[in-house]
Amino acid sequence: MNSTKSRLRSFKNASYLQSSTSMLLFFASWGIWWSFYQLWLTSPTSNGGLGLSGAQVGTIFSANSLFSLILMFVYGAIQDRLFIKRYLLIFNAIISTLIGPFFIWVYAPLLTNHFVIGMWVGAIVLSTGFLSAVGILEAVTERFSRVFSFEYGQARAWGSFGYAIVALLAGLLFVINPQLNFWFGSIFGILLLANLIFWVPKEERDAKQAISDLAREDSIPKLSDMLHLLKLPELWQVIIFIIFSWTFYTIFDSQMFPDFYTKLFSSPALGQHAYGTLNSIQVFFEAIMLGVVPIIMRKIGVKRTLMIGVVIMFMRIGLCGFNTNPYTVSAIKMLHSLEVPMFTLSIFRYFTLHFNTKLSASLYMIGFQIAAQIGQVILSTPLGILRDHVGYQNTFHVISVMVLLAGIYAFFVLKKDSQDVNGTPLAKI
């Protein structure tokens, strides 16, 4: 009953409505093409793709991760000064409005004729408008939630909802013409830009003092703060675990699975349509699990929840290496809905449980986001080359074994919930 009343109050909160709309439109502008990005890179030119090899795709993903990592610090420093002002978000939205023309008239020709130049130009544009921008949008929305009294999680869920909707639409568009995905990305980008420029709730204009007070006590971690935290051996234990688990999962899921899955069907069009539908359903269930996993953590503990997430990750990747039936692989893909919330939420709760909560944001950024990006920079190309030589399924076997080893490492090295509770204790139910 209380949760229902809370939701009803949220819909009367203009700042919540504006922030939720921004989330929905940003993820729509991103997801409409990102969900088929790897397929576009690898599909034959006769089907509207670029026909790139696994090594080339891996190199592109490495470049994207490297520039995104660098820009993450730049954006953080800029937004730290802006606090919740929208100038940086508006700049990101301008990039998203241009994504259609960029992909069709700049990015695709460069990748085809001047691969290295195209790779770096793409890394700059995609990171500027999306890959690094998402963290800033989430940070600003979280700050809005504290100033204007709404639940950040509810606003963020609209982003997942937007991604799920466009994932379904993306499959239909990609079958007709992949260029439509990029044009729709621009259309959603225009709507996002208009939302950010013209919808400024009265409460936001009038809340200068509250914003000033919160700005004094809140800051995005500086580079010097992060370097100091790297002296903590406990943080390195987590970094090693993330690189050999989450990094391998990300490469599997974004760099390999889409092309592998669509090739299981009798025709590319059928596979692409099925992938869009499956991706949409999976994201819906993932959004639901984001609300369920915190309850699971309170029931069985943080580390156990994390270990279950790793086991599911190992099983999902490994089982894809042994199955070629599209219905079976579709069922295996749905495990993603359990795996990702259990892994990501548990990692963040691990930091707030075992470390000083004032450091949790910095620790999460270093131990999870930055570690994962560095891992992708290092491993994307080698795994792409491996895929070229031994095929998708044998590569999946290698990835699943690495995840299993990372899980065994975490079981023995990561702390139990009752050990060194220097942060917020876990409330059991």
C-alpha positions in Angstrom: 0.0 0.0 0.0 2.8 2.4 0.9 4.7 1.6 -2.3 1.5 2.3 -4.3 1.1 5.7 -2.5 4.7 6.5 -3.2 4.3 5.8 -6.9 1.2 8.0 -7.1 3.1 10.8 -5.3 5.9 10.4 -7.8 3.5 11.1 -10.7 2.6 14.4 -9.2 6.3 15.3 -8.9 7.3 17.3 -12.0 11.0 16.7 -11.5 10.4 12.9 -11.4 8.3 13.1 -14.6 10.9 15.1 -16.4 13.8 12.9 -15.2 11.9 9.7 -16.1 11.2 11.1 -19.6 14.9 11.9 -20.0 15.8 8.4 -19.0 13.3 6.8 -21.3 14.3 8.9 -24.4 18.0 8.5 -23.8 17.8 4.8 -23.6 15.4 4.7 -26.6 17.9 6.8 -28.7 20.7 4.5 -27.7 19.0 1.1 -27.6 17.3 1.4 -31.0 20.8 1.0 -32.7 23.0 -0.4 -29.9 21.1 -3.6 -29.5 22.0 -4.4 -33.2 25.4 -2.7 -33.3 27.4 -5.9 -33.4 25.0 -7.4 -35.9 25.4 -4.4 -38.2 29.2 -4.7 -38.0 29.3 -8.4 -38.8 26.4 -8.9 -41.2 27.3 -9.3 -44.9 27.1 -6.2 -47.0 24.3 -7.7 -49.0 22.2 -7.6 -45.8 23.1 -4.0 -45.0 26.0 -4.7 -42.7 29.7 -4.1 -43.0 30.9 -7.7 -43.0 33.7 -7.2 -40.5 35.8 -10.0 -38.9 35.8 -10.9 -35.2 39.2 -9.3 -34.9 38.0 -6.1 -36.4 34.9 -6.0 -34.2 37.1 -6.7 -31.1 39.4 -3.8 -32.1 36.4 -1.5 -32.4 35.0 -2.5 -29.0 38.5 -2.0 -27.5 38.7 1.5 -29.0 35.2 2.3 -27.8 36.0 1.2 -24.2 39.4 3.1 -24.2 37.9 6.4 -25.2 34.9 5.9 -23.0 37.2 5.3 -20.0 39.1 8.6 -20.7 36.0 10.6 -21.3 34.5 9.2 -18.1 37.0 11.3 -16.0 36.5 14.4 -18.2 32.7 14.3 -18.0 33.0 13.7 -14.2 35.1 16.8 -13.7 32.8 18.9 -15.8 29.6 17.7 -14.2 31.1 18.1 -10.8 31.2 21.9 -11.4 27.8 21.9 -13.1 26.2 19.7 -10.4 22.6 19.4 -11.8 22.8 22.0 -14.6 21.9 20.4 -17.9 24.5 21.9 -20.2 26.5 18.7 -20.5 23.3 16.6 -21.0 22.1 18.9 -23.7 25.5 18.6 -25.4 25.2 14.8 -25.3 21.6 15.0 -26.7 22.9 17.1 -29.6 25.3 14.2 -30.5 22.4 11.7 -30.3 20.3 13.8 -32.7 23.2 13.4 -35.3 23.7 9.7 -34.8 21.7 8.7 -37.9 23.7 10.9 -40.4 26.9 10.0 -38.6 26.5 6.2 -39.0 25.3 6.3 -42.6 27.4 9.1 -44.2 30.6 9.1 -42.0 31.1 6.0 -39.8 30.2 3.3 -42.3 32.2 4.7 -45.2 35.2 5.2 -42.9 35.1 1.7 -41.5 34.9 0.3 -45.0 37.6 2.3 -46.6 39.8 3.7 -43.8 39.2 1.2 -40.9 41.6 2.7 -38.3 40.4 6.3 -38.8 36.8 5.1 -38.7 37.4 3.1 -35.6 38.7 6.1 -33.7 36.2 8.6 -35.0 33.4 6.2 -34.0 34.9 5.7 -30.6 35.0 9.5 -30.0 31.4 10.1 -31.2 29.8 7.0 -29.6 31.5 7.7 -26.2 30.7 11.4 -26.3 27.0 10.8 -27.0 26.2 7.5 -25.3 28.9 5.2 -23.7 30.2 7.9 -21.3 27.1 10.0 -21.3 24.9 7.4 -19.6 26.9 7.6 -16.4 26.4 11.4 -16.3 22.7 11.1 -16.9 22.4 8.6 -14.1 24.4 10.8 -11.7 22.4 13.9 -12.5 19.1 12.0 -12.1 20.3 10.6 -8.7 21.0 14.1 -7.6 17.7 15.4 -8.8 16.0 12.6 -6.7 17.6 13.8 -3.5 16.9 17.5 -4.2 13.3 17.0 -5.3 12.3 13.9 -3.2 11.7 11.0 -5.5 13.0 7.5 -5.8 15.9 7.3 -8.2 15.3 3.6 -8.8 11.8 4.4 -10.1 13.1 7.0 -12.6 15.9 4.7 -13.7 13.4 1.9 -14.4 11.9 4.1 -17.2 15.3 3.9 -18.9 15.0 0.1 -18.9 11.4 0.3 -20.1 12.5 2.6 -23.0 15.3 0.2 -24.0 12.9 -2.8 -23.9 10.4 -1.1 -26.1 12.9 0.0 -28.8 14.7 -3.4 -28.7 11.4 -4.9 -30.0 11.1 -2.2 -32.6 14.8 -2.5 -33.5 14.4 -6.0 -34.7 11.6 -5.0 -37.1 13.5 -2.1 -38.5 16.8 -3.9 -38.9 15.1 -6.6 -41.1 13.7 -3.8 -43.4 16.9 -1.7 -43.5 19.5 -1.3 -40.8 19.8 2.4 -41.6 16.3 2.9 -40.1 17.7 2.0 -36.7 20.1 4.9 -36.9 17.5 7.3 -38.2 15.2 6.4 -35.3 18.1 7.0 -33.0 18.2 10.6 -34.2 14.4 11.0 -33.9 14.5 9.9 -30.3 17.6 12.1 -29.8 15.6 15.2 -31.1 12.8 14.4 -28.6 15.4 14.0 -25.8 17.0 17.4 -26.7 13.6 19.1 -26.7 12.8 17.6 -23.3 16.0 18.8 -21.8 15.8 22.3 -23.2 12.1 23.2 -22.9 10.9 21.1 -19.8 12.4 22.8 -16.7 10.0 22.2 -13.8 9.2 25.3 -11.6 10.6 23.5 -8.5 14.0 23.1 -10.3 14.1 26.8 -11.1 13.2 27.8 -7.5 15.4 25.3 -5.6 18.7 27.2 -5.8 19.4 27.0 -2.0 18.7 23.3 -1.7 20.9 22.7 -4.7 23.7 24.8 -3.3 23.6 23.0 0.0 23.7 19.5 -1.6 26.4 20.6 -4.0 28.7 21.4 -1.1 28.4 17.9 0.4 28.4 16.0 -2.9 31.1 15.6 -5.5 32.2 13.2 -8.2 35.4 11.5 -7.1 38.6 13.2 -8.4 41.5 11.4 -10.0 43.7 11.9 -6.9 41.1 10.3 -4.7 40.9 7.3 -7.0 44.7 6.9 -7.1 44.8 7.0 -3.3 42.1 4.2 -3.1 44.3 2.0 -5.3 46.5 1.4 -2.3 43.8 -0.7 -0.7 44.6 -4.5 -1.2 40.9 -5.3 -0.7 40.0 -3.2 -3.7 42.5 -5.1 -5.9 40.8 -8.3 -4.9 37.6 -7.0 -6.4 39.2 -5.5 -9.5 40.8 -8.9 -10.4 37.5 -10.6 -9.9 35.7 -8.1 -12.1 38.2 -8.2 -15.0 38.0 -12.0 -15.2 34.2 -12.3 -14.8 32.2 -9.2 -15.8 34.6 -8.2 -18.6 34.3 -11.7 -20.2 30.5 -11.6 -19.8 30.3 -8.2 -21.5 32.4 -9.3 -24.5 30.3 -12.4 -24.8 27.0 -10.6 -24.6 27.7 -7.5 -26.7 30.5 -8.6 -29.1 29.5 -12.2 -29.9 26.1 -13.3 -28.9 23.9 -11.3 -31.3 25.6 -12.6 -34.4 25.8 -16.2 -33.0 22.1 -16.2 -32.1 20.8 -14.8 -35.4 22.8 -17.4 -37.4 20.9 -20.2 -35.6 17.8 -19.4 -37.8 17.0 -20.4 -41.3 17.4 -16.8 -42.6 19.0 -13.6 -41.4 15.7 -11.7 -41.3 14.1 -14.3 -39.1 17.0 -14.4 -36.8 17.2 -10.6 -36.5 13.4 -10.3 -35.8 13.7 -13.1 -33.2 16.7 -11.4 -31.5 14.9 -8.1 -31.2 11.8 -9.8 -29.6 14.0 -11.9 -27.2 16.1 -8.9 -26.2 13.0 -6.9 -25.4 11.4 -9.6 -23.3 14.7 -10.2 -21.5 15.1 -6.5 -20.6 11.5 -6.4 -19.2 12.2 -9.3 -16.9 15.6 -7.8 -15.9 13.8 -4.6 -14.8 11.5 -6.6 -12.6 14.5 -8.5 -11.1 16.1 -5.2 -10.2 13.4 -4.8 -7.6 13.5 -8.4 -6.5 17.2 -8.9 -6.0 17.5 -6.5 -3.0 15.0 -8.7 -1.2 17.0 -11.8 -2.1 20.2 -10.2 -0.8 18.5 -9.4 2.5 17.3 -13.0 2.7 20.5 -15.0 1.8 23.2 -12.4 2.0 25.3 -10.3 -0.4 28.1 -12.8 -1.1 25.8 -15.7 -1.7 23.7 -13.6 -4.1 26.9 -12.6 -5.9 28.0 -16.3 -6.1 24.7 -17.4 -7.6 25.0 -14.6 -10.2 28.4 -15.9 -11.2 27.2 -19.5 -11.4 24.3 -18.4 -13.7 26.8 -16.4 -15.8 29.1 -19.5 -16.1 26.1 -21.7 -17.0 24.6 -19.3 -19.5 27.8 -18.8 -21.5 28.8 -22.4 -21.2 25.4 -23.8 -22.3 25.5 -21.5 -25.4 28.7 -23.3 -26.3 26.9 -26.7 -26.4 23.5 -25.8 -28.0 22.5 -24.7 -31.5 18.8 -25.0 -31.2 17.4 -21.5 -31.3 14.6 -22.3 -28.8 17.0 -23.7 -26.3 19.4 -20.8 -26.7 16.5 -18.4 -26.3 15.6 -20.0 -23.0 19.3 -19.8 -21.9 19.4 -16.1 -22.9 16.6 -15.4 -20.4 19.0 -16.3 -17.6 20.5 -12.9 -18.3 17.5 -11.4 -16.5 18.6 -13.1 -13.3 22.4 -12.9 -13.8 22.9 -9.2 -14.4 20.8 -7.8 -11.4 22.3 -10.4 -9.0 25.8 -9.6 -10.1 25.7 -5.8 -10.3 23.6 -5.0 -7.3 25.6 -7.5 -5.2 28.9 -5.8 -6.2 27.6 -2.4 -5.2 26.2 -3.7 -1.9 29.6 -5.4 -1.3 31.3 -2.0 -1.4 28.7 -0.4 0.9 28.9 -3.3 3.3 32.7 -3.7 3.7 34.0 -0.1 3.0 33.2 3.3 4.4 30.0 4.4 2.7 31.5 7.8 1.9 33.9 6.0 -0.4 31.3 3.7 -2.0 30.8 5.8 -5.1 34.5 6.1 -5.7 35.1 2.4 -5.0 32.3 1.3 -7.3 33.6 3.5 -10.1 37.1 2.1 -9.8 36.4 -1.4 -8.8 33.6 -2.0 -11.2 33.2 0.5 -14.0 36.8 1.4 -14.7 38.1 -2.2 -14.1 35.5 -3.5 -16.6 36.4 -0.9 -19.2 40.1 -1.7 -18.8 39.4 -5.4 -19.1 37.4 -4.8 -22.4 40.3 -2.6 -23.8 42.7 -5.5 -23.2 40.6 -8.5 -24.0 38.2 -7.6 -26.7 40.6 -7.9 -29.6 42.3 -11.2 -28.5 38.9 -12.8 -28.0 37.7 -11.5 -31.4 40.8 -13.1 -33.0 40.1 -16.4 -31.1 36.5 -16.4 -32.4 37.9 -16.0 -36.0 40.1 -19.1 -35.5 38.0 -21.5 -33.5 34.4 -20.2 -33.9 31.8 -18.9 -31.5 31.1 -22.0 -29.5 34.7 -22.9 -28.7 35.2 -19.3 -27.7 32.2 -19.5 -25.4 33.8 -22.6 -23.7 37.0 -20.5 -23.0 35.0 -17.6 -21.6 32.8 -19.8 -19.4 35.9 -21.5 -17.9 37.4 -18.1 -17.1 34.2 -17.0 -15.4 34.2 -20.3 -13.4 37.8 -19.7 -12.3 36.9 -16.1 -11.3 34.0 -17.4 -9.3 36.2 -19.9 -7.4 38.7 -17.1 -6.8 35.9 -14.9 -5.4 34.5 -17.7 -3.2 37.8 -17.9 -1.3 39.1 -14.3 -1.5 36.0 -12.0 -1.2 34.8 -11.3 2.3 31.8 -12.9 4.0 29.0 -10.6 5.0 30.0 -10.8 8.6 33.7 -9.9 8.0 35.0 -6.4 8.4 31.7 -4.6 8.2 33.0 -1.0 7.9 29.9 0.3 6.0 26.2 -0.2 6.3 25.3 -3.6 7.9 23.0 -5.9 6.0 19.4 -5.9 7.3 18.2 -9.5 7.2 14.6 -10.6 6.6 
